[in-house]
Amino acid sequence: MKKFTCLMIVGTVLSISAPAFAESRAVNISIGSIGGPLDNAALRTVRQVIGFAVGTSTVDKFIVYSPRTGSIPIEGGLSACAEASFGISNTTFNAFIQQLRSINPKPGTFYNLELTASCKLK
């Protein structure tokens, strides 16, 4: 009976702490123009950092929200989400986020990073 009680306690603790592991395992990325010309060098750097993360299996889920084909054209920029691979450590994923944060576009270009639990289709 003590083993069963111990098992129930451990199971409860693990089920409560599981969402903590899932927090901030993805990042929403958006870069675009505020009206002037887009900083293409910053956009290219963002794409290279994401491409490297996908290539090294740091990121295994990458969803592009825009630009997409449709009735509303998007002129330049990028809106996407990158989610950490299942077996990747928080340290490695945080290093990827730090690389993204180190990008500083020129004035006239907005650049936002937002941590989220997971990527979702919009």
DSSP file (Angstrom, degrees, kcal/mol; ACC not computed):
  #  RESIDUE AA STRUCTURE BP1 BP2  ACC     N-H-->O    O-->H-N    N-H-->O    O-->H-N    TCO  KAPPA ALPHA  PHI   PSI    X-CA   Y-CA   Z-CA
    1    1 A M     >        0   0    0      0, 0.0     4,-2.2     0, 0.0     5,-0.2   0.000 360.0 360.0 360.0 -36.3    0.0    0.0    0.0
    2    2 A K  H  >  +     0   0    0      1,-0.2     4,-2.5     2,-0.2     5,-0.2   0.877 360.0  52.9 -65.1 -36.5    2.9    2.4    0.7
    3    3 A K  H  > S+     0   0    0      2,-0.2     4,-2.7     1,-0.2    -1,-0.2   0.910 108.8  49.6 -64.3 -41.6    4.3    1.8   -2.8
    4    4 A F  H  > S+     0   0    0      2,-0.2     4,-2.3     1,-0.2    -2,-0.2   0.917 112.0  47.7 -63.4 -43.6    0.9    2.7   -4.3
    5    5 A T  H  X S+     0   0    0     -4,-2.2     4,-2.2     2,-0.2    -2,-0.2   0.915 112.7  48.8 -63.1 -43.6    0.7    5.9   -2.2
    6    6 A C  H  X S+     0   0    0     -4,-2.5     4,-2.6     1,-0.2    -2,-0.2   0.912 110.8  50.9 -62.0 -43.1    4.3    6.8   -3.2
    7    7 A L  H  X S+     0   0    0     -4,-2.7     4,-2.6     1,-0.2    -2,-0.2   0.896 109.7  50.2 -62.0 -41.3    3.5    6.1   -6.8
    8    8 A M  H  X S+     0   0    0     -4,-2.3     4,-2.2     2,-0.2    -1,-0.2   0.895 111.1  48.6 -65.1 -40.4    0.4    8.3   -6.7
    9    9 A I  H  X S+     0   0    0     -4,-2.2     4,-2.4     2,-0.2    -2,-0.2   0.935 113.2  46.6 -65.9 -46.1    2.4   11.2   -5.1
   10   10 A V  H  X S+     0   0    0     -4,-2.6     4,-2.6     1,-0.2     5,-0.2   0.920 112.5  51.1 -62.2 -43.7    5.2   11.0   -7.6
   11   11 A G  H  X S+     0   0    0     -4,-2.6     4,-2.2    -5,-0.2    -1,-0.2   0.892 110.4  48.9 -60.5 -41.0    2.6   10.8  -10.4
   12   12 A T  H  X S+     0   0    0     -4,-2.2     4,-1.9     2,-0.2    -1,-0.2   0.922 111.3  49.1 -65.3 -44.8    0.8   13.9   -9.1
   13   13 A V  H  X S+     0   0    0     -4,-2.4     4,-2.2     1,-0.2    -2,-0.2   0.919 112.8  47.8 -61.7 -43.9    4.1   15.9   -8.8
   14   14 A L  H  X S+     0   0    0     -4,-2.6     4,-1.3     1,-0.2    -1,-0.2   0.892 110.9  50.5 -65.7 -39.3    5.1   14.9  -12.3
   15   15 A S  H  < S+     0   0    0     -4,-2.2    -1,-0.2    -5,-0.2    -2,-0.2   0.836 112.4  47.6 -69.2 -30.8    1.7   15.8  -13.8
   16   16 A I  H  < S+     0   0    0     -4,-1.9     4,-0.3     1,-0.2    -2,-0.2   0.882 115.6  43.5 -75.1 -38.5    1.8   19.2  -12.1
   17   17 A S  H >X S+     0   0    0     -4,-2.2     4,-1.0     1,-0.2     3,-0.6   0.619  92.3  84.7 -84.4 -12.3    5.4   20.0  -13.2
   18   18 A A  H >X S+     0   0    0     -4,-1.3     4,-1.0     1,-0.2     3,-0.8   0.900  86.6  53.2 -59.0 -44.0    4.9   18.8  -16.8
   19   19 A P  H 3> S+     0   0    0      0, 0.0     4,-1.0     0, 0.0    -1,-0.2   0.813 100.1  63.8 -62.4 -26.6    3.5   22.1  -18.0
   20   20 A A  H <4 S+     0   0    0     -3,-0.6     3,-0.4    -4,-0.3    -2,-0.2   0.864 101.3  50.4 -64.0 -34.2    6.5   24.0  -16.6
   21   21 A F  H << S+     0   0    0     -4,-1.0    -1,-0.2    -3,-0.8    -3,-0.1   0.810 108.2  53.8 -70.7 -28.4    8.7   22.1  -19.0
   22   22 A A  H >< S+     0   0    0     -4,-1.0     3,-0.9    -3,-0.1    -1,-0.2   0.660  84.8 107.2 -81.6 -16.1    6.4   23.1  -21.9
   23   23 A E  T 3< S+     0   0    0     -4,-1.0    94,-0.1    -3,-0.4    93,-0.0  -0.352  88.5   2.6 -66.9 141.7    6.5   26.8  -21.1
   24   24 A S  T 3  S+     0   0    0      1,-0.1    -1,-0.2    -2,-0.1    93,-0.2   0.846  82.6 133.4  53.9  42.2    8.5   29.0  -23.5
   25   25 A R    <   +     0   0    0     -3,-0.9    59,-3.3    91,-0.5     2,-0.3   0.225  67.3  44.4-101.2  12.4    9.4   26.2  -25.8
   26   26 A A  E     -AB  83 116A   0     90,-1.6    90,-2.4    57,-0.3     2,-0.4  -0.969  66.8-150.4-148.6 161.9    8.5   28.3  -28.8
   27   27 A V  E     -AB  82 115A   0     55,-2.2    55,-2.3    -2,-0.3     2,-0.4  -0.990  10.6-142.1-140.6 129.5    9.0   31.9  -30.1
   28   28 A N  E     -AB  81 114A   0     86,-3.2    86,-2.2    -2,-0.4     2,-0.4  -0.771  24.0-163.7 -86.5 133.1    6.8   34.1  -32.3
   29   29 A I  E     +AB  80 113A   0     51,-3.3    51,-2.9    -2,-0.4     2,-0.4  -0.969  13.4 172.2-123.3 129.7    8.9   36.2  -34.6
   30   30 A S  E     +AB  79 112A   0     82,-2.2    82,-2.9    -2,-0.4     2,-0.4  -0.992   2.7 167.1-140.0 134.4    7.7   39.2  -36.6
   31   31 A I  E     +AB  78 111A   0     47,-2.7    47,-2.8    -2,-0.4     2,-0.3  -0.993  18.8 127.9-143.4 135.0    9.8   41.6  -38.6
   32   32 A G  E     - B   0 110A   0     78,-1.9    78,-2.3    -2,-0.4     2,-0.3  -0.958  52.0 -69.5-169.4-176.6    8.5   44.2  -41.1
   33   33 A S  E     - B   0 109A   0     42,-0.3    76,-0.2    -2,-0.3     5,-0.1  -0.646  18.2-153.5 -94.0 145.9    8.4   47.8  -42.2
   34   34 A I  S    S-     0   0    0     74,-2.8    75,-0.1    -2,-0.3    -1,-0.1   0.269  79.3 -62.5 -95.8   8.6    6.8   50.7  -40.3
   35   35 A G  S    S+     0   0    0      1,-0.6     3,-0.1    73,-0.4    74,-0.1  -0.002 118.9  77.0 134.9 -29.7    6.3   52.6  -43.6
   36   36 A G  S    S-     0   0    0     72,-0.4    -1,-0.6     1,-0.2     2,-0.1  -0.127  99.4 -50.1 -91.7-165.6    9.9   53.1  -44.8
   37   37 A P        -     0   0    0      0, 0.0    -1,-0.2     0, 0.0     2,-0.2  -0.439  60.5-113.9 -70.4 143.2   12.1   50.6  -46.5
   38   38 A L        -     0   0    0     -2,-0.1     2,-1.5    -5,-0.1     3,-0.1  -0.521  25.1-115.0 -74.5 140.6   12.5   47.2  -44.8
   39   39 A D     >  -     0   0    0     -2,-0.2     4,-2.0    67,-0.2     3,-0.3  -0.635  35.3-175.8 -76.1  91.9   16.0   46.4  -43.4
   40   40 A N  H  > S+     0   0    0     -2,-1.5     4,-2.6     1,-0.2    -1,-0.2   0.802  78.1  59.0 -64.6 -30.1   16.7   43.5  -45.7
   41   41 A A  H  > S+     0   0    0      2,-0.2     4,-2.2     1,-0.2    -1,-0.2   0.911 107.5  46.2 -65.8 -41.0   19.9   42.6  -44.0
   42   42 A A  H  > S+     0   0    0     -3,-0.3     4,-2.5     2,-0.2    -2,-0.2   0.913 113.0  49.8 -66.4 -42.3   18.1   42.1  -40.7
   43   43 A L  H  X S+     0   0    0     -4,-2.0     4,-2.3     1,-0.2    -2,-0.2   0.918 111.3  49.1 -61.1 -43.9   15.4   40.0  -42.4
   44   44 A R  H  X S+     0   0    0     -4,-2.6     4,-2.2     1,-0.2    -1,-0.2   0.895 110.8  50.5 -62.6 -40.7   18.1   37.9  -44.1
   45   45 A T  H  X S+     0   0    0     -4,-2.2     4,-2.6     2,-0.2    -2,-0.2   0.912 108.9  51.2 -64.9 -42.6   19.9   37.4  -40.7
   46   46 A V  H  X S+     0   0    0     -4,-2.5     4,-2.4     1,-0.2     5,-0.2   0.933 111.4  48.3 -58.5 -46.2   16.7   36.3  -39.1
   47   47 A R  H  X S+     0   0    0     -4,-2.3     4,-2.7     1,-0.2    -1,-0.2   0.885 111.5  50.1 -63.1 -38.7   16.1   33.8  -41.8
   48   48 A Q  H  X S+     0   0    0     -4,-2.2     4,-2.5     2,-0.2    -2,-0.2   0.912 110.4  48.8 -66.8 -42.1   19.7   32.5  -41.6
   49   49 A V  H  X S+     0   0    0     -4,-2.6     4,-2.1     2,-0.2    -2,-0.2   0.923 114.8  45.5 -63.3 -44.0   19.5   32.1  -37.8
   50   50 A I  H  X S+     0   0    0     -4,-2.4     4,-2.4    -5,-0.2     5,-0.2   0.922 112.2  51.6 -64.8 -44.0   16.2   30.2  -38.1
   51   51 A G  H  X S+     0   0    0     -4,-2.7     4,-2.5     1,-0.2    -2,-0.2   0.893 110.1  48.6 -60.5 -41.0   17.5   28.1  -41.0
   52   52 A F  H  X S+     0   0    0     -4,-2.5     4,-2.0     2,-0.2     6,-0.2   0.907 110.4  51.5 -65.2 -41.0   20.6   27.1  -38.9
   53   53 A A  H  <>S+     0   0    0     -4,-2.1     5,-2.2     2,-0.2     6,-1.8   0.889 112.4  45.7 -63.8 -39.1   18.3   26.2  -36.0
   54   54 A V  H ><5S+     0   0    0     -4,-2.4     3,-1.2     4,-0.2    -2,-0.2   0.917 112.5  51.7 -67.7 -42.8   16.2   24.0  -38.2
   55   55 A G  H 3<5S+     0   0    0     -4,-2.5    -2,-0.2     1,-0.3    -1,-0.2   0.800 112.5  44.5 -64.8 -30.5   19.3   22.4  -39.8
   56   56 A T  T 3<5S-     0   0    0     -4,-2.0    -1,-0.3    -5,-0.1    -2,-0.2   0.301 114.6-114.8 -97.3   9.1   20.8   21.6  -36.4
   57   57 A S  T < 5S+     0   0    0     -3,-1.2    28,-0.2     2,-0.3    -3,-0.2   0.696  83.0 123.0  64.3  22.3   17.5   20.2  -35.0
   58   58 A T  S   <S+     0   0    0     -5,-2.2    27,-2.3    -6,-0.2     2,-0.4   0.866  82.3  33.5 -71.4 -37.5   17.2   23.0  -32.4
   59   59 A V  E     +C   84   0A   0     -6,-1.8    -2,-0.3    25,-0.3    -1,-0.2  -0.970  60.7 168.0-117.4 130.1   13.9   23.8  -34.0
   60   60 A D  E     +     0   0A   0     23,-1.6     2,-0.5    -2,-0.4    24,-0.1   0.480  69.0  54.9-118.6  -6.0   11.7   21.1  -35.5
   61   61 A K  E     +C   83   0A   0     22,-1.2    22,-3.0     2,-0.0     2,-0.4  -0.969  59.7 168.1-129.6 117.2    8.4   23.0  -36.0
   62   62 A F  E     -C   82   0A   0     -2,-0.5     2,-0.5    20,-0.2    20,-0.2  -0.974   8.9-174.2-132.5 117.4    8.5   26.2  -38.0
   63   63 A I  E     -C   81   0A   0     18,-2.5    18,-2.4    -2,-0.4     2,-0.6  -0.948  12.8-151.9-116.4 127.0    5.3   27.8  -39.2
   64   64 A V  E     +C   80   0A   0     -2,-0.5    16,-0.3    16,-0.2    -2,-0.0  -0.877  13.2 179.7 -96.9 120.5    5.2   30.9  -41.5
   65   65 A Y  E     +     0   0A   0     14,-3.1    15,-0.2    -2,-0.6    -1,-0.2   0.841  60.4  47.5 -87.7 -38.5    2.1   33.0  -40.9
   66   66 A S  E    S+C   79   0A   0     13,-1.9    13,-2.7     1,-0.2    -1,-0.4  -0.958  83.1  48.0-155.6 147.7    3.0   35.6  -43.5
   67   67 A P  S    S+     0   0    0      0, 0.0     2,-0.3     0, 0.0    -1,-0.2   0.327  79.1 148.6 -78.1 141.8    3.9   36.2  -46.3
   68   68 A R        -     0   0    0      4,-0.3     6,-0.2    -2,-0.1     2,-0.2  -0.929  53.2 -94.8-133.6 159.7    1.4   33.7  -47.6
   69   69 A T  S    S+     0   0    0     -2,-0.3     2,-0.3     4,-0.1     3,-0.0  -0.529  73.5  98.6 -72.7 144.7   -0.6   33.6  -50.8
   70   70 A G  S    S-     0   0    0     -2,-0.2     0, 0.0     1,-0.1     0, 0.0  -0.976  85.6 -59.5 162.9-170.8   -4.0   35.2  -50.5
   71   71 A S  S    S+     0   0    0     -2,-0.3    -1,-0.1     1,-0.2    -2,-0.1   0.726 115.8  61.9 -76.3 -21.8   -6.1   38.2  -51.1
   72   72 A I  S    S-     0   0    0     -4,-0.1    -4,-0.3    -3,-0.0    -1,-0.2  -0.883  79.5-149.1-109.0 104.6   -4.0   40.5  -48.9
   73   73 A P        -     0   0    0      0, 0.0     2,-0.5     0, 0.0    -4,-0.1  -0.442   3.9-145.4 -72.9 145.1   -0.4   40.8  -50.1
   74   74 A I        -     0   0    0     -6,-0.2     2,-1.0    -2,-0.1     3,-0.0  -0.947   7.4-144.4-109.5 124.5    2.4   41.3  -47.6
   75   75 A E        -     0   0    0     -2,-0.5   -42,-0.3   -42,-0.1     0, 0.0  -0.768  62.0 -46.2 -93.0 101.2    5.3   43.5  -48.8
   76   76 A G  S    S+     0   0    0     -2,-1.0   -43,-0.1     1,-0.1   -45,-0.0   0.013  94.5  86.8  69.0 179.5    8.4   42.1  -47.3
   77   77 A G        -     0   0    0    -45,-0.1     2,-0.3     1,-0.1   -45,-0.2  -0.183  61.4-112.3  84.2-177.7    8.8   41.1  -43.7
   78   78 A L  E     -A   31   0A   0    -47,-2.8   -47,-2.7     2,-0.0     2,-0.4  -0.967  17.3-171.5-159.2 137.5    8.1   37.8  -41.9
   79   79 A S  E     +AC  30  66A   0    -13,-2.7   -14,-3.1    -2,-0.3   -13,-1.9  -0.966  36.5 135.9-132.2 117.7    5.7   36.6  -39.3
   80   80 A A  E     -AC  29  64A   0    -51,-2.9   -51,-3.3    -2,-0.4     2,-0.4  -0.899  43.2-130.0-152.9 173.7    6.5   33.1  -38.1
   81   81 A C  E     -AC  28  63A   0    -18,-2.4   -18,-2.5    -2,-0.3     2,-0.5  -1.000  13.1-163.7-136.9 136.3    6.8   30.7  -35.1
   82   82 A A  E     -AC  27  62A   0    -55,-2.3   -55,-2.2    -2,-0.4     2,-0.4  -0.985   8.9-162.5-122.4 127.1    9.7   28.4  -34.2
   83   83 A E  E     -AC  26  61A   0    -22,-3.0   -23,-1.6    -2,-0.5   -22,-1.2  -0.893  24.0-108.8-114.4 139.8    9.3   25.6  -31.7
   84   84 A A  E     - C   0  59A   0    -59,-3.3   -25,-0.3    -2,-0.4   -26,-0.1  -0.265  38.1-103.7 -63.4 146.2   12.0   23.7  -29.9
   85   85 A S    >   -     0   0    0    -27,-2.3     3,-0.9   -28,-0.2    -1,-0.1  -0.303  33.4-110.1 -65.4 156.8   12.7   20.1  -30.9
   86   86 A F  T 3  S+     0   0    0      1,-0.2    -1,-0.1    -2,-0.0    -2,-0.1   0.906 113.5  35.1 -58.9 -47.4   11.5   17.5  -28.4
   87   87 A G  T 3  S+     0   0    0      2,-0.0    -1,-0.2     0, 0.0     2,-0.2   0.371  90.4 115.8 -93.0   5.8   14.8   16.3  -27.1
   88   88 A I    <   -     0   0    0     -3,-0.9     2,-0.1   -30,-0.1   -30,-0.0  -0.482  65.7-117.5 -80.8 145.2   16.6   19.7  -27.2
   89   89 A S     >  -     0   0    0     -2,-0.2     4,-2.1     1,-0.1     5,-0.2  -0.384  17.6-119.4 -77.8 157.4   17.8   21.2  -23.9
   90   90 A N  H  > S+     0   0    0      1,-0.2     4,-2.8     2,-0.2     5,-0.2   0.849 114.1  59.4 -61.9 -34.4   16.6   24.6  -22.7
   91   91 A T  H  > S+     0   0    0      2,-0.2     4,-1.8     1,-0.2    -1,-0.2   0.918 106.7  45.4 -61.4 -44.7   20.1   25.9  -22.8
   92   92 A T  H  > S+     0   0    0      2,-0.2     4,-1.7     1,-0.2    -2,-0.2   0.919 115.2  46.4 -66.8 -43.9   20.4   25.2  -26.6
   93   93 A F  H  X S+     0   0    0     -4,-2.1     4,-2.1     1,-0.2    -2,-0.2   0.895 111.2  52.4 -66.9 -38.7   16.9   26.7  -27.3
   94   94 A N  H  X S+     0   0    0     -4,-2.8     4,-2.4     1,-0.2    -1,-0.2   0.849 105.8  54.7 -64.7 -33.6   17.7   29.8  -25.2
   95   95 A A  H  X S+     0   0    0     -4,-1.8     4,-2.1     2,-0.2    -1,-0.2   0.893 107.1  51.2 -64.6 -39.3   21.0   30.2  -27.1
   96   96 A F  H  X S+     0   0    0     -4,-1.7     4,-2.0     2,-0.2    -2,-0.2   0.920 110.4  48.3 -61.4 -44.9   18.8   30.3  -30.3
   97   97 A I  H  X S+     0   0    0     -4,-2.1     4,-2.5     1,-0.2    -2,-0.2   0.891 109.1  53.4 -64.2 -39.1   16.6   32.9  -28.8
   98   98 A Q  H  X S+     0   0    0     -4,-2.4     4,-1.4     2,-0.2    -1,-0.2   0.888 106.1  53.3 -62.7 -38.9   19.6   35.0  -27.7
   99   99 A Q  H  < S+     0   0    0     -4,-2.1     4,-0.3     1,-0.2     3,-0.3   0.925 110.5  47.1 -60.6 -43.4   20.9   34.9  -31.3
  100  100 A L  H >< S+     0   0    0     -4,-2.0     3,-1.3     1,-0.2    -2,-0.2   0.903 110.6  52.2 -64.4 -40.1   17.5   36.2  -32.5
  101  101 A R  H 3< S+     0   0    0     -4,-2.5    -1,-0.2     1,-0.3    -2,-0.2   0.741  98.7  65.4 -68.4 -22.4   17.6   38.9  -29.8
  102  102 A S  T 3< S+     0   0    0     -4,-1.4     2,-0.5    -3,-0.3    -1,-0.3   0.591  78.9 100.4 -77.3  -8.7   21.0   40.1  -30.9
  103  103 A I    <   -     0   0    0     -3,-1.3   -61,-0.0    -4,-0.3     8,-0.0  -0.668  52.6-173.1 -81.2 125.4   19.6   41.2  -34.2
  104  104 A N        -     0   0    0     -2,-0.5    -3,-0.0     0, 0.0    -2,-0.0  -0.894   9.4-155.5-122.3  99.5   19.1   45.0  -34.3
  105  105 A P        -     0   0    0      0, 0.0     3,-0.1     0, 0.0     6,-0.1  -0.259  27.1 -95.4 -71.4 162.0   17.3   46.3  -37.4
  106  106 A K    >   -     0   0    0      1,-0.2     3,-1.4     2,-0.1   -67,-0.2  -0.266  55.6 -76.3 -69.2 160.2   17.7   49.8  -38.7
  107  107 A P  T 3  S+     0   0    0      0, 0.0    -1,-0.2     0, 0.0     3,-0.1  -0.296 119.8  44.0 -56.6 143.3   15.1   52.5  -37.8
  108  108 A G  T 3  S+     0   0    0      1,-0.2   -74,-2.8    -3,-0.1     2,-0.5   0.314  96.4  92.4  99.3  -6.2   11.9   52.1  -39.8
  109  109 A T  E <   -B   33   0A   0     -3,-1.4     2,-0.3   -76,-0.2   -76,-0.2  -0.983  64.1-149.3-122.2 126.1   11.8   48.3  -39.3
  110  110 A F  E     -B   32   0A   0    -78,-2.3   -78,-1.9    -2,-0.5     2,-0.3  -0.694  13.7-175.9 -92.0 149.8   10.0   46.7  -36.4
  111  111 A Y  E     +B   31   0A   0     -2,-0.3     2,-0.4   -80,-0.2   -80,-0.2  -0.928   4.3 178.5-148.1 116.6   11.2   43.4  -34.9
  112  112 A N  E     -B   30   0A   0    -82,-2.9   -82,-2.2    -2,-0.3     2,-0.4  -0.961  12.7-169.9-127.0 139.3    9.4   41.5  -32.2
  113  113 A L  E     -B   29   0A   0     -2,-0.4     2,-0.4   -84,-0.2   -84,-0.2  -0.996   9.2-177.1-123.5 131.3   10.1   38.2  -30.4
  114  114 A E  E     -B   28   0A   0    -86,-2.2   -86,-3.2    -2,-0.4     2,-0.2  -0.969  20.2-137.0-133.6 117.4    7.4   36.7  -28.1
  115  115 A L  E     +B   27   0A   0     -2,-0.4     2,-0.3   -88,-0.2   -88,-0.2  -0.482  31.7 170.2 -71.8 141.5    7.9   33.6  -26.1
  116  116 A T  E     -B   26   0A   0    -90,-2.4   -90,-1.6    -2,-0.2   -91,-0.5  -0.942  44.9-112.1-146.7 165.0    5.0   31.1  -26.1
  117  117 A A  S    S-     0   0    0     -2,-0.3   -92,-0.4   -93,-0.2     2,-0.3   0.903  92.0 -17.9 -69.2 -41.7    4.3   27.6  -25.0
  118  118 A S  S    S-     0   0    0    -94,-0.1     2,-0.3   -92,-0.1    -1,-0.2  -0.981  71.8 -92.7-159.0 164.1    3.9   26.2  -28.6
  119  119 A C        -     0   0    0     -2,-0.3     2,-0.4   -94,-0.1   -57,-0.0  -0.647  40.2-167.2 -83.4 139.6    3.3   27.2  -32.2
  120  120 A K        -     0   0    0     -2,-0.3     2,-0.3   -57,-0.1   -57,-0.0  -0.966  24.9-112.9-128.1 144.9   -0.3   27.2  -33.4
  121  121 A L              0   0    0     -2,-0.4   -56,-0.0     1,-0.1   -58,-0.0  -0.570 360.0 360.0 -71.6 136.1   -1.7   27.4  -36.8
  122  122 A K              0   0    0     -2,-0.3    -1,-0.1     0, 0.0   -57,-0.0   0.421 360.0 360.0 -98.8 360.0   -3.6   30.7  -37.3
